[in-house]
């Protein structure tokens, strides 16, 4: 047992600069960060943070406070997990809906530290968090990730202001416990930087994620189906270009369909797509109905659910985002927001033309929208 002064102190194997460089190298197949497909700029940012942390014997990376920003399904949580695995520290994942008090966060950190199995440790202290002689707790090097941070209750946010302030780093729980967080690497995630609390926006470095290209989605599918040719994986990406988990589920269904009814992969993909409510060009019928409606005229957000026959939450969370998104393959969104509500764009009109669906052309959109996307394909 270590002396009290050494409680919570972790000592990893000392690494040379060359060893650290290899640990985070894109050429290193063992580097966890290399499992993340796409967003190379974000990967380089986190690789530098990991390289820096590995220069500390205790892997302390508290000087990096990071806000991972990006659309839904871009892998914010997954990327954070890979970063923590690369550094070798415990990752505490905080879901705002389960947190009512600051004490809940402290309890989750304590639980994670007790259960974590460290690798490459030369010396490890007692990680059951205990107060010092003055009743103050000191957290070991740890990464605390708060997903969708904008959903935190205001009382919890206030309790975290001191804990995340670089010149303070003290967390005080509702029970009066003082917790030193000077070795905590705080990471937060949000789908929209505009939703961040002002205090958080200024103290967290932004790591921005974008949606995937179809080629990147195909690589994600192939990682989960290593026996498949990349061309088959590209078929999956054609029908599921936005959300990785949906693409993976689609691929699984394609595999079963092929086993039951062997035929050309193109035919297998089309049959599977039809059963998933996706047309031959890779768009769900629900989203196509939105384009059909907007091909006639602009529409308010309150009208849209009744026109396309879906609930408001489903429309807002799952149907509209891909239509409003810009991707590496689709630089102009199919739908945009205007003063009257939702409006189709020229790119959206092109999708209707592609399917031979009639529309009102530029008359379906406000003049400002037509001018904004005048050069859009």
C-alpha positions in Angstrom: 0.0 0.0 0.0 1.3 3.4 -0.9 1.7 6.3 1.5 -1.2 8.7 1.8 0.7 11.3 -0.2 0.8 8.9 -3.1 -2.9 8.0 -3.1 -4.4 8.2 -6.6 -1.0 8.7 -8.2 -0.4 6.6 -11.4 2.9 6.0 -12.9 3.0 4.6 -16.4 6.0 3.2 -18.2 8.2 6.1 -19.3 8.1 6.6 -23.1 10.6 8.1 -25.5 9.5 10.7 -28.0 9.8 8.2 -30.8 7.6 5.7 -28.8 5.0 8.4 -28.2 5.0 9.3 -31.9 4.4 5.7 -32.9 1.7 5.3 -30.3 -0.4 7.9 -32.1 0.8 7.4 -35.7 -1.7 6.9 -38.5 0.6 4.1 -39.6 0.2 2.2 -36.3 -2.5 -0.4 -36.7 -2.7 -0.7 -32.9 -3.6 2.9 -32.3 -7.3 3.1 -31.2 -7.7 6.5 -32.9 -7.1 4.8 -36.3 -10.3 2.9 -36.0 -12.2 6.2 -36.5 -13.1 6.7 -40.2 -13.2 10.2 -41.6 -12.7 13.6 -40.0 -8.9 13.5 -40.3 -8.5 17.0 -38.8 -10.3 16.0 -35.6 -8.1 12.8 -35.4 -5.0 14.9 -35.7 -6.1 17.2 -32.9 -6.7 14.3 -30.5 -3.5 12.6 -31.6 -1.6 15.6 -30.5 -3.4 15.7 -27.2 -2.6 12.0 -26.7 1.0 12.5 -27.6 1.3 15.3 -25.1 -0.4 13.3 -22.3 2.0 10.3 -22.9 4.8 12.7 -22.1 3.5 12.7 -18.4 4.3 9.6 -16.3 0.7 9.8 -15.0 -0.8 10.5 -18.5 -2.4 13.7 -17.1 -4.1 15.5 -20.0 -6.0 18.0 -18.0 -4.6 20.9 -20.0 -6.9 19.8 -22.8 -10.5 20.7 -22.3 -12.3 19.7 -25.4 -15.8 20.3 -26.9 -16.6 17.8 -29.6 -19.2 19.5 -31.9 -21.0 17.9 -34.8 -24.3 16.7 -36.2 -26.0 13.6 -34.7 -24.4 10.2 -35.6 -21.0 11.6 -36.4 -19.4 9.5 -33.7 -18.8 12.0 -30.9 -19.0 9.5 -28.1 -17.1 6.8 -30.0 -14.3 9.2 -30.8 -14.0 10.1 -27.2 -13.8 6.5 -26.2 -11.0 5.9 -28.7 -9.1 8.9 -27.3 -9.4 7.6 -23.8 -8.2 4.2 -24.8 -5.3 5.7 -26.7 -4.2 7.7 -23.7 -4.9 4.8 -21.3 -7.0 6.6 -18.7 -10.4 5.9 -17.3 -13.4 7.4 -19.2 -16.3 8.5 -17.2 -19.4 9.0 -19.5 -22.0 11.3 -18.1 -25.5 11.3 -19.6 -27.3 14.6 -18.6 -30.7 13.0 -18.2 -29.3 10.8 -15.4 -27.6 13.7 -13.5 -29.7 15.7 -11.1 -26.9 16.9 -8.8 -23.1 17.5 -8.9 -22.8 14.6 -6.4 -24.0 12.2 -9.2 -21.0 13.2 -11.3 -18.6 12.6 -8.4 -20.2 9.2 -7.6 -19.8 8.2 -11.2 -16.2 9.2 -11.3 -15.5 7.2 -8.1 -17.3 4.1 -9.5 -15.4 4.2 -12.8 -12.0 4.6 -11.1 -12.7 1.6 -8.9 -13.7 -0.7 -11.8 -11.1 0.5 -14.3 -8.3 -1.9 -15.3 -5.1 0.0 -16.2 -2.5 -1.2 -18.7 1.2 -0.4 -18.7 1.1 0.6 -15.0 4.4 0.7 -13.1 2.9 2.0 -9.9 -0.7 2.6 -9.0 -2.2 4.1 -5.9 -5.4 3.2 -4.1 -8.1 4.4 -6.5 -11.0 4.1 -4.1 -11.4 7.8 -3.6 -10.8 8.9 0.0 -10.4 12.4 1.4 -7.1 13.7 2.8 -6.7 14.8 6.3 -8.6 18.0 5.6 -11.6 16.3 4.1 -10.7 17.1 0.5 -10.8 14.6 -2.3 -8.2 14.6 -5.1 -9.2 12.9 -8.4 -6.6 10.9 -10.3 -5.9 11.5 -14.0 -9.2 10.7 -15.6 -11.3 11.8 -18.6 -14.8 12.9 -17.9 -17.1 13.1 -21.0 -20.5 14.8 -20.8 -22.7 14.0 -23.8 -25.2 16.6 -25.1 -23.9 18.9 -22.4 -26.6 21.6 -23.2 -29.1 19.2 -21.6 -27.5 19.5 -18.1 -29.7 21.0 -15.4 -28.8 24.6 -14.5 -27.8 23.7 -10.9 -25.3 21.1 -12.2 -23.9 23.6 -14.7 -23.3 26.1 -11.9 -21.6 23.4 -9.9 -19.3 22.6 -12.7 -18.1 26.1 -13.4 -15.4 26.0 -10.7 -14.5 22.5 -11.6 -13.8 23.3 -15.2 -12.2 26.7 -14.7 -8.5 26.4 -15.4 -7.5 28.6 -12.6 -9.8 27.0 -10.0 -10.5 23.3 -10.6 -12.5 22.6 -7.5 -15.8 20.8 -7.5 -18.1 21.2 -4.5 -20.9 18.8 -4.2 -24.3 19.4 -2.6 -23.1 17.5 0.5 -20.2 19.9 1.0 -17.5 17.7 -0.4 -14.5 19.5 -2.0 -13.0 17.6 -4.9 -9.8 18.7 -6.7 -10.2 18.3 -10.4 -6.9 19.6 -11.5 -6.0 16.2 -13.1 -9.3 15.8 -14.9 -9.5 16.1 -18.7 -13.0 17.5 -19.3 -14.6 16.7 -22.6 -18.1 17.7 -23.7 -20.2 17.1 -26.8 -23.0 19.0 -28.5 -24.8 18.9 -31.8 -24.8 22.7 -32.0 -22.1 25.0 -30.6 -24.8 27.6 -30.3 -26.4 25.5 -27.6 -23.3 25.7 -25.4 -23.5 27.7 -22.2 -21.4 30.8 -22.6 -18.9 29.8 -19.9 -18.3 26.4 -21.5 -17.9 27.9 -24.9 -15.0 30.0 -23.9 -13.1 27.4 -21.9 -13.3 24.4 -24.2 -11.3 23.9 -27.4 -13.6 23.0 -30.2 -13.1 19.7 -32.1 -15.5 19.8 -35.1 -16.9 16.7 -36.8 -18.6 16.6 -40.2 -20.9 14.0 -41.7 -19.4 11.1 -43.6 -18.8 10.8 -47.3 -20.3 7.7 -49.0 -16.7 6.3 -49.5 -16.1 6.7 -45.7 -19.4 5.1 -44.9 -18.4 2.2 -47.1 -15.2 1.8 -45.1 -17.2 1.7 -41.9 -19.4 -1.0 -43.3 -16.4 -3.0 -44.4 -14.8 -2.7 -40.9 -17.9 -4.6 -39.7 -18.0 -6.9 -42.7 -14.4 -7.7 -43.5 -15.3 -10.5 -45.8 -17.2 -8.2 -48.2 -15.7 -6.5 -51.2 -15.6 -2.7 -51.0 -18.1 -2.4 -53.9 -20.7 -4.3 -51.9 -20.1 -1.9 -49.0 -20.5 1.0 -51.4 -24.0 -0.3 -52.2 -24.9 -0.2 -48.5 -23.6 3.4 -48.3 -25.7 4.4 -51.3 -28.8 3.5 -49.4 -27.5 4.6 -45.9 -25.1 7.5 -46.4 -25.7 9.3 -43.1 -25.9 7.2 -40.0 -23.3 4.4 -39.4 -25.5 2.3 -37.1 -28.3 2.3 -39.7 -25.8 1.3 -42.5 -24.5 -1.5 -40.3 -28.0 -2.8 -39.6 -28.8 -2.5 -43.3 -25.7 -4.6 -44.2 -26.7 -7.2 -41.7 -30.1 -7.5 -43.3 -28.5 -7.6 -46.7 -26.4 -10.5 -45.6 -29.4 -12.5 -44.4 -31.3 -11.7 -47.6 -28.4 -13.0 -49.7 -28.2 -16.2 -47.7 -32.0 -16.8 -48.1 -32.2 -15.7 -51.7 -28.8 -15.7 -53.4 -28.6 -13.3 -56.4 -26.6 -10.3 -57.6 -25.7 -8.0 -54.8 -27.3 -5.1 -56.6 -30.6 -6.9 -56.6 -30.1 -8.0 -53.0 -29.5 -4.3 -52.0 -32.6 -3.1 -53.9 -34.9 -5.7 -52.3 -33.5 -4.9 -48.8 -33.9 -1.2 -49.4 -37.5 -1.5 -50.4 -38.2 -3.4 -47.2 -36.5 -0.6 -45.2 -38.6 2.1 -46.9 -35.8 3.4 -49.1 -36.3 4.1 -52.8 -34.0 3.0 -55.6 -32.0 6.3 -55.4 -31.2 5.9 -51.7 -33.8 8.2 -50.1 -36.4 7.1 -47.5 -40.0 7.6 -48.6 -40.6 9.8 -45.6 -37.9 12.3 -46.7 -39.1 12.0 -50.3 -42.6 13.0 -49.1 -41.1 16.1 -47.6 -39.5 17.1 -50.9 -42.7 16.4 -52.7 -44.6 18.8 -50.4 -41.9 21.5 -50.6 -41.8 21.1 -54.4 -45.2 22.7 -54.3 -44.6 25.5 -51.8 -42.8 26.5 -48.6 -44.2 25.2 -45.4 -44.1 26.1 -41.8 -42.6 23.7 -39.2 -46.0 23.3 -37.6 -47.7 22.3 -40.9 -45.1 19.7 -42.0 -46.0 16.8 -39.7 -49.6 16.9 -40.9 -48.6 16.9 -44.6 -46.1 14.1 -44.4 -48.1 12.1 -41.8 -45.4 11.8 -39.1 -45.1 13.0 -35.5 -43.4 16.3 -34.9 -40.6 14.7 -32.8 -39.9 12.1 -35.5 -39.8 14.8 -38.2 -37.5 17.1 -36.2 -35.1 14.4 -34.9 -34.8 11.9 -37.7 -36.4 12.9 -41.0 -35.4 16.6 -41.5 -31.7 16.6 -40.4 -30.3 14.6 -43.5 -32.3 16.9 -45.8 -30.9 20.0 -44.1 -27.4 18.7 -43.9 -24.3 19.4 -46.0 -22.1 16.4 -46.6 -18.8 15.9 -48.5 -20.8 14.4 -51.3 -23.7 16.9 -51.1 -22.5 20.4 -50.5 -25.9 22.0 -51.0 -28.7 20.8 -48.7 -32.0 19.5 -50.2 -34.0 21.7 -47.8 -33.3 25.0 -46.1 -34.9 27.1 -43.4 -36.4 30.4 -44.5 -38.6 33.1 -43.0 -41.7 31.1 -44.0 -40.5 27.8 -42.5 -39.0 25.1 -44.7 -38.1 25.6 -48.4 -36.8 23.2 -51.0 -33.6 24.1 -52.8 -32.4 23.6 -56.4 -30.6 20.4 -55.1 -33.9 19.2 -53.7 -35.7 20.0 -57.0 -33.0 18.0 -58.8 -33.9 15.0 -56.6 -37.5 15.2 -57.7 -36.5 15.5 -61.4 -34.3 12.5 -60.9 -37.4 10.5 -60.0 -39.7 12.1 -62.6 -41.8 13.8 -59.9 -43.5 17.0 -61.0 -43.0 20.3 -59.0 -43.3 24.0 -59.4 -39.6 24.7 -59.8 -38.3 28.0 -58.6 -41.8 29.2 -57.9 -41.9 26.7 -55.0 -39.3 28.6 -53.1 -38.9 32.2 -51.9 -36.9 34.5 -54.2 -34.2 34.8 -51.5 -33.7 31.0 -51.4 -33.6 30.8 -55.2 -30.9 33.5 -55.3 -29.0 31.9 -52.4 -28.6 28.6 -54.3 -28.7 30.0 -57.8 -25.5 28.1 -58.8 -26.5 24.9 -57.0 -26.6 21.7 -58.9 
